[in-house]
Amino acid sequence: MPEPQSGDRQRGAATDRGPGSTDRPDALESALHCHFGWEEFRPGQRPVVESLLAGRDCLAVWPTGAGKSLCFQLPALIRDGLVLVISPLVALMQDQVVQLQRRGIPAACLHRGLGSAERLQLVRRIRERRLRLLYLAPERLQAEATRQLLDDLLADGALVALAVDEAHCISAWGHDFRPDYRRLGQLRRLCPGVPLVALSATAAPRVRADIIRLLELRRPLIQVRSARRTNLHYAMRRRPVDPLPEVLAAIGRSRGAVLIYVRARRSVDAWAARLQGAGVPAITYHAGMDPSLRQQALAHFQSRPRPVLVATVAFGMGVDRPDVGLVLHLDLPASVEGYLQESGRAGRDGGPAECLVLFDPADRTSLGWAMRAAGRGAQGQGMEAERQRLELAQRQLRRMETVAEGEGCREQALLLAMGELVPPCGRCDRCRARQRGAEPRQDWSAQVCQLLELLGERRGRALRSVVEELSREDGSDESRWAWLARRLVEEELVSESDDGAQRLYLKPTGQGYLRQPWPLHWAA
């Protein structure tokens, strides 16, 4: 029997039982032990497995490392049939297939990178019912050969269940929307009698509603677990002019693997070179690399004792490295949902891990312009869709900035953005500073009135022009006024346009503040 991988080790008692179980009370535990070497289910796993075996759709939104994959892997083994898994990335599919094959479980992925001979051999294995899990990219469902294969599997009664991994990709409100996922609603029409499970690590209530509607889930069992990870320590602070000393210090105090995220591909190479020059054997990963080099980087990250990898956000979805001790972002993340997904790769073994963001307020401006540039060239109906996409992206980015520059508990702010209310964590940098009494605060009410009065003179002034005018008047640094303007947006005294132009508007609450100011004490 294969030994369980350290990143997949089961924790938690099997105290919850789902509806419609068709097996003896101990049959599922026996199958779990036989195929995976585990003695018990994690919370929430058994109800999902039982529901799928009973023919019921499911939605599981669990944090990274909670054991979502087992929910569709075990039914394939119990029913002695095939589960079709839709996954967004070839690297993610290949990683899961390799892990399953190591356990002696017949699994494969069908993607465009296969040669004709490999593809024919794979189809033969499927038709001979020698495969238990088949991973597909969503665009493969548009191929006529794939649809014919599905029809044949249905006719033979060989299809046990359907699984849509990273299901948040189907929603325009999700942090990683993919147009190919939008067409996955056809799964219900192609396979009307087959139960479907949708899985995601991060899906706010609005995204969950989209998943249910667009995948046409029928009276699904909904399992949502808290995204709170008590072993993660969040910290966010301004990026110094040269962040290298702080980056080296963070690496030095970390345990296990280190994952460093930057926004641009050229920054990946530049930062890897700087770290190598400082004696840190960093490796790189981004979408512009040759596929074989990316595969080597992934293998290096998963197998070396203490690897340091610099990557864009193209890296990491579904990657199973349990002992990541540091996830470091060197730019402001684009959304709360994306950040929770990326930082959630830390500490999957339950050990302590640091999630550090070093950001500059200018990050939001540069990322906003990049979003606008990406949408140029859209025409007709595409222009309206692009406008809506940009507005949503700007709101998500502003929410992330609010977390980064806010004074409250980091974890509380992150989870509140996902619709989950939790008490302060006591572990993040803000909570620890408050415990030490180390946050000097000052009254900003005079400066607030000055800024609000300027906005009251003319509607829709660009942030840049407001900041420049105020800094000229008092001779202060522009960053001070930019910070205050963003703070007033957070406090809902000022609104900001969602088109990326950062135009500011005085809100009725801001007008009320001008009529009757009150002290506003914030840490600078």
URCOR-V830999 format. One record per backbone hydrogen bond with DSSP energy under -1.0 kcal/mol. NH is the residue of the N-H (numbers start at 1). CO is the residue of the C=O. Records with the same first field share a line. If there is no record, write none. Layout:
NH = CO  CO
This chain:
8 = 5
15 = 13
27 = 24
30 = 26
31 = 27
32 = 28
33 = 29
34 = 30
35 = 31
36 = 32
37 = 33
38 = 32
45 = 42
48 = 44
49 = 45
50 = 46
51 = 47
52 = 48
53 = 49
54 = 50
55 = 52
56 = 51
58 = 196
59 = 221
60 = 198
61 = 223
62 = 200
66 = 63
71 = 68
72 = 69
73 = 69
74 = 70
77 = 73
78 = 74
79 = 75
81 = 76
82 = 158
83 = 132
84 = 161
85 = 134
86 = 163
87 = 136
93 = 89
94 = 90
95 = 91
96 = 92
97 = 93
98 = 94
99 = 95
100 = 96
101 = 97
102 = 98
104 = 101
105 = 100
108 = 133
110 = 135
114 = 111
119 = 115
120 = 116
121 = 117
122 = 118
123 = 119
124 = 120
125 = 121
126 = 122
127 = 123
128 = 124
129 = 126
130 = 125
132 = 106
133 = 106
134 = 83
135 = 108
136 = 85
140 = 137
141 = 138
142 = 139
143 = 140
147 = 143
148 = 144
149 = 145
150 = 146
151 = 147
152 = 148
153 = 149
154 = 150
155 = 151
156 = 152
157 = 154
158 = 153
160 = 82
162 = 195
163 = 84
164 = 197
165 = 86
167 = 199
169 = 166
170 = 167
171 = 168
174 = 171
178 = 169
181 = 178
182 = 179
184 = 181
186 = 183
187 = 184
188 = 185
190 = 186
191 = 187
194 = 191
197 = 162
198 = 58
199 = 164
200 = 60
208 = 204
209 = 205
210 = 206
211 = 207
212 = 208
213 = 209
214 = 210
215 = 211
217 = 212
221 = 57
223 = 59
225 = 61
232 = 229
233 = 353
235 = 355
237 = 357
239 = 359
247 = 243
248 = 244
249 = 245
250 = 246
251 = 247
252 = 248
253 = 249
254 = 251
257 = 323
258 = 307
259 = 326
260 = 309
261 = 328
262 = 311
268 = 264
269 = 265
270 = 266
271 = 267
272 = 268
273 = 269
274 = 270
275 = 271
276 = 272
277 = 273
278 = 274
279 = 276
280 = 275
282 = 280
283 = 308
285 = 310
289 = 286
294 = 290
295 = 291
296 = 292
297 = 293
298 = 294
299 = 295
300 = 296
301 = 297
302 = 298
303 = 299
304 = 300
309 = 258
310 = 283
311 = 260
312 = 285
315 = 312
319 = 316
321 = 319
325 = 257
326 = 257
327 = 354
328 = 259
329 = 356
330 = 261
339 = 335
340 = 336
341 = 337
342 = 338
343 = 339
344 = 340
345 = 342
346 = 343
347 = 324
349 = 322
350 = 347
353 = 231
354 = 325
355 = 233
356 = 327
357 = 235
358 = 329
359 = 237
363 = 360
366 = 362
367 = 363
368 = 364
369 = 365
370 = 366
371 = 367
372 = 368
373 = 369
374 = 370
376 = 373
378 = 375
382 = 379
383 = 380
385 = 381
386 = 382
387 = 383
388 = 384
389 = 385
390 = 386
391 = 387
392 = 388
393 = 389
394 = 390
395 = 391
396 = 392
397 = 393
398 = 394
399 = 395
400 = 396
401 = 397
402 = 398
403 = 399
404 = 400
405 = 401
406 = 402
413 = 409
414 = 410
415 = 411
416 = 412
417 = 413
419 = 416
420 = 415
429 = 234
432 = 428
433 = 429
434 = 430
435 = 431
436 = 432
438 = 433
442 = 522
444 = 520
448 = 444
449 = 445
450 = 446
451 = 447
452 = 448
453 = 449
454 = 450
455 = 451
456 = 452
461 = 504
463 = 502
466 = 462
467 = 463
468 = 464
469 = 465
470 = 466
471 = 467
472 = 468
473 = 469
474 = 470
475 = 471
482 = 478
483 = 479
484 = 480
485 = 481
486 = 482
487 = 483
488 = 484
489 = 485
490 = 486
491 = 487
492 = 489
493 = 488
494 = 488
495 = 505
497 = 503
504 = 461
505 = 495
507 = 493
511 = 507
512 = 508
513 = 509
514 = 510
515 = 511
516 = 512
522 = 442
